[in-house]
Amino acid sequence: MIIVFKASDKLKEKMIDYYKNKKRSKTPPYSIFQAEDADTVITLYESGKVVFQGISADIDAKMWAEVEKKLTGTKININESKQKLEKTKKTRKQMYRLSVYGSDEVGVGDFFGPIVVTATYVSKEKANFVEQLGVRDSKTLTDEKINAITPTLIKEIPYVSYILNCKEYNDLQKRGYNMNRIKAIIHNKVLYELLQKGYPYDSIVIDQFVYPNKYFEHLKDEKNIVKNITFMTKAESVCSAVAAASCISRYLFLKEMDKLSDELQIPILKGAGRDVDKLTADIVRKYGEDKLLEIAKCNFRNMEKYKEF
């Protein structure tokens, strides 16, 4: 179950305090936090949008809706959110009758480690297999679950991944490439390479991170551009190909983080929170700040915050 509503600034403060000890180490892009409370995953975004996912999502959402009413007098209609969920379920059923290329990325909100973008092809015959394997948005799965199911997944479905390391990322940043342009270029790259394999398809789906016109504007200098794309927000919740791409990207990201931990002989943390700042300070003391050019995204605010430690 997924329920979404907009939280006021007052409610955001309450939620930040309430979930401070339940936060996940990975923080999705543009979010303040993602937390896990019993059977519900709660994600609060900077915009104020809050997403409840899980078996007891309606219970948690109702609780915070009541808090919102007490704080601001605003009445949140949870039933409207449930109607949106039914629409999502309908879309999912429709998508599972199609053969789809899909792409998604991981690592954009993590100070350490690469950005990984994957494109997958899931035929309508394989859609049930992907669902039964437990493949869904990697943000809703534990790292243990990702590591358990992805080796089976990659044996059964075609995919192309690209790992952009931090040195490459920092070089692109210096050249004036923002995050969305970088993502657009890599999404286009992996989709184009996979499409060359010639699998028959009904649709190409990208988990939307920018408006379509802007997406293609970012690709104006690219030689080969994939067109006829369906841009869909929360695509991983309705499209098995995008969900598979999310899981494979996460799996490869975790492998890269393990390599980095082995290289530095210290567990490298995910996300970009306060604990990451402290770890950064430790790494700089041991290896020097130049090391960050190789292992971290140096346009993140962590580059300044670590100096407090």
Secondary structure per residue as TSV (DSSP state, phi and psi in degrees):
chain	resnum	aa	ss	phi	psi
A	1	M	-	360.0	137.6
A	2	I	E	-127.1	127.4
A	3	I	E	-128.7	134.6
A	4	V	E	-129.7	136.7
A	5	F	E	-152.5	170.2
A	6	K	E	-95.8	127.9
A	7	A	-	-99.9	143.0
A	8	S	-	-73.3	168.3
A	9	D	H	-61.6	-36.4
A	10	K	H	-65.5	-42.3
A	11	L	H	-68.7	-37.0
A	12	K	H	-57.5	-43.6
A	13	E	H	-60.3	-43.9
A	14	K	H	-62.4	-42.8
A	15	M	H	-69.1	-40.2
A	16	I	H	-59.0	-43.0
A	17	D	H	-70.0	-41.8
A	18	Y	H	-64.1	-40.6
A	19	Y	T	-97.7	12.3
A	20	K	T	-60.7	-28.8
A	21	N	T	-101.2	8.7
A	22	K	S	-121.2	12.1
A	23	K	B	-71.4	145.3
A	24	R	-	-80.9	154.9
A	25	S	S	-70.1	-30.8
A	26	K	-	-88.9	131.0
A	27	T	-	-115.0	119.9
A	28	P	-	-62.0	155.4
A	29	P	T	-54.4	138.5
A	30	Y	T	64.9	18.5
A	31	S	E	-106.4	155.2
A	32	I	E	-84.0	-41.5
A	33	F	E	-161.9	162.0
A	34	Q	E	-130.2	127.5
A	35	A	E	-128.1	160.1
A	36	E	E	-124.7	121.3
A	37	D	E	-128.1	105.0
A	38	A	T	57.7	-117.1
A	39	D	T	-97.5	13.2
A	40	T	E	-121.9	135.8
A	41	V	E	-103.3	126.2
A	42	I	E	-114.8	125.9
A	43	T	E	-122.3	122.3
A	44	L	E	-108.4	121.6
A	45	Y	E	-96.5	158.8
A	46	E	T	-58.3	-30.8
A	47	S	T	-69.6	-13.9
A	48	G	S	101.6	-10.6
A	49	K	E	-67.7	133.3
A	50	V	E	-123.4	132.7
A	51	V	E	-116.7	126.8
A	52	F	E	-110.0	124.5
A	53	Q	E	-129.2	131.7
A	54	G	E	139.0	178.7
A	55	I	T	-60.7	-41.5
A	56	S	T	-103.1	26.0
A	57	A	H	-58.9	-38.7
A	58	D	H	-66.3	-33.5
A	59	I	H	-67.8	-46.7
A	60	D	H	-66.1	-41.5
A	61	A	H	-63.3	-41.1
A	62	K	H	-63.0	-40.9
A	63	M	H	-58.6	-47.4
A	64	W	H	-74.0	-27.0
A	65	A	H	-64.2	-37.8
A	66	E	H	-68.8	-37.8
A	67	V	H	-64.0	-41.7
A	68	E	H	-59.9	-42.1
A	69	K	H	-62.8	-40.1
A	70	K	H	-68.4	-37.7
A	71	L	H	-75.0	-44.2
A	72	T	H	-123.5	-9.4
A	73	G	-	81.5	1.4
A	74	T	-	-80.6	129.2
A	75	K	-	-97.0	122.0
A	76	I	-	-100.9	125.6
A	77	N	-	-90.0	99.1
A	78	I	H	-64.0	-31.1
A	79	N	H	-61.0	-34.4
A	80	E	H	-62.4	-39.9
A	81	S	H	-65.2	-36.4
A	82	K	H	-66.0	-34.4
A	83	Q	H	-63.1	-38.8
A	84	K	H	-62.8	-37.0
A	85	L	H	-63.0	-42.3
A	86	E	H	-62.6	-37.3
A	87	K	H	-64.0	-39.4
A	88	T	H	-62.8	-43.1
A	89	K	H	-61.6	-40.6
A	90	K	H	-63.8	-43.7
A	91	T	H	-63.5	-40.3
A	92	R	H	-60.1	-44.6
A	93	K	H	-61.5	-39.5
A	94	Q	H	-65.8	-43.9
A	95	M	H	-64.9	-32.7
A	96	Y	T	-73.1	-7.7
A	97	R	T	-95.7	5.9
A	98	L	S	-118.4	158.0
A	99	S	-	-97.9	124.4
A	100	V	E	-133.6	139.5
A	101	Y	E	-93.4	134.8
A	102	G	E	-141.5	154.3
A	103	S	E	-139.9	151.8
A	104	D	E	-157.6	162.3
A	105	E	E	-128.7	160.3
A	106	V	E	-139.5	148.8
A	107	G	-	103.6	-4.7
A	108	V	T	-71.7	-20.6
A	109	G	T	-102.7	6.4
A	110	D	-	-103.2	129.9
A	111	F	S	-65.3	-45.1
A	112	F	B	-93.4	151.2
A	113	G	S	90.6	169.6
A	114	P	-	-82.1	175.6
A	115	I	E	-101.6	129.2
A	116	V	E	-118.7	125.9
A	117	V	E	-120.5	133.8
A	118	T	E	-129.8	139.6
A	119	A	E	-112.8	137.0
A	120	T	E	-126.0	161.2
A	121	Y	E	-121.8	118.8
A	122	V	E	-119.4	111.2
A	123	S	-	-73.6	162.0
A	124	K	T	-62.9	-25.7
A	125	E	T	-72.1	-25.7
A	126	K	T	-95.7	-7.4
A	127	A	H	-60.8	-43.0
A	128	N	H	-65.5	-39.1
A	129	F	H	-58.4	-45.7
A	130	V	H	-62.3	-43.6
A	131	E	H	-66.0	-44.6
A	132	Q	H	-67.2	-26.5
A	133	L	T	-68.8	-18.4
A	134	G	T	95.5	18.7
A	135	V	-	-75.8	128.1
A	136	R	-	-156.8	-173.0
A	137	D	-	-49.7	125.8
A	138	S	G	-62.6	-22.3
A	139	K	G	-68.4	-19.5
A	140	T	G	-97.6	0.8
A	141	L	S	-112.9	147.5
A	142	T	-	-73.6	159.7
A	143	D	H	-61.4	-34.0
A	144	E	H	-63.6	-41.6
A	145	K	H	-66.8	-41.7
A	146	I	H	-58.1	-48.2
A	147	N	H	-65.5	-26.3
A	148	A	H	-79.1	-40.4
A	149	I	H	-96.3	-24.4
A	150	T	H	-68.5	-38.6
A	151	P	H	-56.1	-36.6
A	152	T	H	-70.2	-40.3
A	153	L	H	-59.9	-47.3
A	154	I	H	-72.0	-14.2
A	155	K	H	-80.3	-20.1
A	156	E	H	-106.5	-23.2
A	157	I	S	-126.1	145.1
A	158	P	-	-71.1	143.8
A	159	Y	E	-156.8	159.6
A	160	V	E	-134.7	129.8
A	161	S	E	-121.4	153.1
A	162	Y	E	-132.4	129.6
A	163	I	E	-108.3	112.3
A	164	L	E	-94.8	109.4
A	165	N	-	-75.6	168.8
A	166	C	H	-67.0	-33.4
A	167	K	H	-62.2	-45.1
A	168	E	H	-64.1	-42.1
A	169	Y	H	-60.7	-47.4
A	170	N	H	-65.0	-35.1
A	171	D	H	-64.4	-42.0
A	172	L	H	-65.3	-38.9
A	173	Q	H	-59.9	-42.8
A	174	K	H	-63.8	-28.3
A	175	R	T	-85.1	2.3
A	176	G	T	94.7	10.6
A	177	Y	-	-82.1	123.3
A	178	N	-	-86.9	175.2
A	179	M	H	-59.8	-43.6
A	180	N	H	-66.0	-35.5
A	181	R	H	-67.1	-42.0
A	182	I	H	-60.5	-46.6
A	183	K	H	-63.4	-42.9
A	184	A	H	-59.5	-44.5
A	185	I	H	-62.5	-42.4
A	186	I	H	-74.3	-39.2
A	187	H	H	-57.6	-46.3
A	188	N	H	-60.8	-41.1
A	189	K	H	-62.0	-50.7
A	190	V	H	-71.3	-35.5
A	191	L	H	-65.4	-43.3
A	192	Y	H	-61.7	-45.8
A	193	E	H	-62.4	-40.4
A	194	L	H	-71.1	-37.5
A	195	L	H	-62.1	-27.8
A	196	Q	T	-65.1	-16.2
A	197	K	T	-76.2	-14.1
A	198	G	-	80.5	20.1
A	199	Y	-	-69.4	135.3
A	200	P	-	-67.9	140.0
A	201	Y	-	-146.3	160.7
A	202	D	S	-103.3	-27.9
A	203	S	E	-156.0	155.9
A	204	I	E	-120.8	123.0
A	205	V	E	-122.7	133.5
A	206	I	E	-119.9	135.8
A	207	D	E	-66.5	109.5
A	208	Q	-	-64.8	126.3
A	209	F	S	-122.9	-2.7
A	210	V	S	-160.2	157.8
A	211	Y	-	-63.2	143.6
A	212	P	H	-51.7	-43.8
A	213	N	H	-60.2	-40.6
A	214	K	H	-70.1	-37.2
A	215	Y	H	-56.0	-50.5
A	216	F	H	-72.0	-26.8
A	217	E	H	-63.7	-36.9
A	218	H	H	-64.8	-21.3
A	219	L	T	-99.5	10.1
A	220	K	T	-60.1	-25.4
A	221	D	T	-95.8	1.2
A	222	E	-	-83.8	145.0
A	223	K	S	-75.8	-47.5
A	224	N	S	-112.4	117.0
A	225	I	-	-119.4	125.2
A	226	V	-	-80.7	127.0
A	227	K	-	-117.3	-169.8
A	228	N	S	55.0	44.4
A	229	I	-	-94.8	140.9
A	230	T	E	-96.1	117.4
A	231	F	E	-95.7	124.2
A	232	M	E	-136.8	123.9
A	233	T	T	-72.3	143.2
A	234	K	T	55.0	37.3
A	235	A	G	-60.6	-30.1
A	236	E	G	-65.1	-18.0
A	237	S	G	-86.2	-13.3
A	238	V	T	-124.9	-14.5
A	239	C	-	-121.2	116.6
A	240	S	H	-63.9	-30.9
A	241	A	H	-68.2	-39.8
A	242	V	H	-71.4	-39.5
A	243	A	H	-61.0	-42.1
A	244	A	H	-64.0	-40.7
A	245	A	H	-62.7	-38.9
A	246	S	H	-63.1	-43.8
A	247	C	H	-67.7	-43.0
A	248	I	H	-65.9	-41.0
A	249	S	H	-60.6	-44.0
A	250	R	H	-64.0	-42.2
A	251	Y	H	-58.8	-47.4
A	252	L	H	-68.0	-36.3
A	253	F	H	-61.7	-44.3
A	254	L	H	-62.1	-38.8
A	255	K	H	-63.0	-40.8
A	256	E	H	-66.9	-37.0
A	257	M	H	-67.5	-36.2
A	258	D	H	-63.5	-42.7
A	259	K	H	-60.5	-41.4
A	260	L	H	-66.1	-40.2
A	261	S	H	-62.6	-41.7
A	262	D	H	-65.3	-40.5
A	263	E	H	-63.7	-43.6
A	264	L	H	-90.5	-7.9
A	265	Q	T	58.5	40.3
A	266	I	S	-155.9	138.1
A	267	P	-	-63.3	121.7
A	268	I	-	-89.0	126.8
A	269	L	-	-84.7	151.1
A	270	K	-	-91.8	169.9
A	271	G	S	82.9	-159.9
A	272	A	S	-149.1	32.0
A	273	G	S	-86.9	-167.5
A	274	R	H	-63.2	-36.3
A	275	D	H	-65.6	-31.1
A	276	V	H	-69.0	-36.8
A	277	D	H	-59.9	-44.7
A	278	K	H	-65.3	-42.1
A	279	L	H	-61.6	-40.4
A	280	T	H	-59.8	-42.9
A	281	A	H	-60.9	-41.3
A	282	D	H	-63.5	-41.8
A	283	I	H	-66.4	-41.3
A	284	V	H	-64.3	-39.9
A	285	R	H	-63.6	-33.6
A	286	K	H	-87.6	-37.9
A	287	Y	H	-119.1	-10.2
A	288	G	-	91.1	155.2
A	289	E	G	-67.3	-28.3
A	290	D	G	-59.6	-25.7
A	291	K	G	-62.4	-29.5
A	292	L	H	-63.8	-27.2
A	293	L	H	-62.2	-24.8
A	294	E	H	-93.0	-26.2
A	295	I	H	-122.1	-7.2
A	296	A	B	-135.2	157.8
A	297	K	-	-87.9	102.9
A	298	C	T	-78.3	0.8
A	299	N	T	-92.4	-1.6
A	300	F	S	-73.7	154.4
A	301	R	T	-66.3	-17.0
A	302	N	H	-57.8	-25.3
A	303	M	H	-62.3	-25.2
A	304	E	H	-99.1	-37.3
A	305	K	H	-65.5	-31.9
A	306	Y	G	-64.1	-21.9
A	307	K	G	-69.6	-10.7
A	308	E	G	-75.4	-13.5
A	309	F	-	-100.6	360.0
